[in-house]
Amino acid sequence: MFKTHLAFSFLLALFLFKYFSLNFYLFLIIFTLAGILPDIDHSKSWIGRKVKLLSWLINFVFGHRKLIHSMFFAIFLAIIIKLFFNDYYIPFFLGYLSHLFLDALTKQGVRVFYPFKFKTSWIIRTNSMVEKLLLIIVIILIVYRLIYIF
């Protein structure tokens, strides 16, 4: 779910920003947005609905949870960002990976090394009680972290 990807990437950004000499707010924004970006390949996702035509086109050409959900595509985008924005590729890449990690925990899984057939999957059903519980835990951890940052 969008909310889970958003919260999880935000939580990771809160814990990881201190290891990099980058602007705190830009780090959080880039990390969090990258955490939802891979679902642009699905026109019914939150981000897909915001850019419907682009989402439809990406899905038509590449499909859902294929190229856009691969490590190769994440690396490609990170290299492009590195060329133009220096070290801000780091929060982008880590946020993108946070999305792939969560998708790998679902029953549907993800082919992180697409086009190779290797697929990672686990037991969580999207929008299930388990995912909702995970979201609640992540939100509690966000509040905890925010208390100790400020």
N, C-alpha and C positions, 0 to 999 in steps of 0.2 A: 504494500500500500504506500501511496505517496507520503502519508504522515509518518510512517515508520522510516522510510528512506530519509526524509527531511530531518527528523529528530535524531536518528542514528548518526548521520553525517555531522550534524551540529554538535552532538556530544563528542565525537572523535576530534573534531576541530578544537573544542574547548580543552581537551587533554593534550593535544599535540602541538598547538601553536607555540608553546614555550621553547620548543626545540629548534625553532627557526627564527631568523632575524628578519621577520616580515611584519608589515603593519597588521596589528591584531584584527581590526575590523575587516580589512580586505581579505585576510586569511580566512576568517569565519564565513564571509559571504561567498568567496570562491569555492571553498571546501563544500559548503552546504548546497550551493547551486549545482556543483558537479555531482553531488550525491543523488540528485534527481534527474540529471541530464540523460542517462542512458534510456530512460523510458520514453524519450522522444520518438522512438521507433514503434510506439503503440498509440494510435489516434484517440483511444479512449482513456489514456492516462491523463493525469493532471496537466503535465507539460504538453502532451500531445494535443489536448483540447485548446491550449493557448496558441499553438502554431499548427492548426489543423492541416492545412495544405502541405506544409513541409513534413509533418508527421506522416501523413498518408503517403507522400512520395518516398520517404525513407523506408516505410514499411513495405511498400510495393516493390522497391528495388532490393532491399536487404532482408525483410521479414523481421518478426519480433524475436528478441533474445538470440540474435545471430551475430552479425558483424558488429553492430553498435554495442552489444554486450560482450565484446571480446577484449582480452588483454592487448591484442595487437592494435585495435582501434584506440584504446586508452593510451597506449604508448605513442601512437601516431599523433593524436591530439596534444599530448603533453610536449612532444617535440616542437610542434607548431607554436604552442604557447610559449615555450622556452625561447624560441627565436624572437618573439615580439615583446614578451613581458618578463624576461629573465627568470628569477627564482619563483615566480608565482605559478609556474607549472607544478610546483610541489603540492600546494593545497588542492589544485585541480586534480592531479593524478590520484592523490590519496582519497579525495572525495569520490571520484569515479570508482576507485577500487572498493570503497565502502558499499556502493550500490551493488557491484558484482558479488561481493561477499554475502550480502543479505539475500540476493537472488539465489545464490548457491545453497542457501539453507532451506529453500522451498522444494516441494515435491516436483515441481516443474523443472527446477534446476536451471543451469546455464552452461553453455559451451564456451568456457572462458578462453579457449584456444581455437575458436572458430577460425578457419573452416575445418579444423580437425574434429573428429567425432567425439573425442573425450568430453564427457559431461559430468559436472558436479551437481549433486542434488542431495537433499536430506529429507526431513519428515514434516516440515512446517507447511501448512496449507495457507495460501494467501488469504487474508481477511478472516482467518480462523481465530478462535479464542486464544490460542498460543501466541499468534502474532500480536493480538491486542494486549496480552499480558506482557509481552516483550516491549511493546510501545510504552506501557505504563512504567515499567522498570527503567527504560531509557529516559523518560521524562523525569522520574525521581532523581536519577543520576545527573541530569542536566541541572536541576534545581540545586542539588548538593554542590556540584562543581561551580555554579555561578555564585553561590554563597561564599565559597572559599577563594574565588578569583578577586572579588570586589570587597 
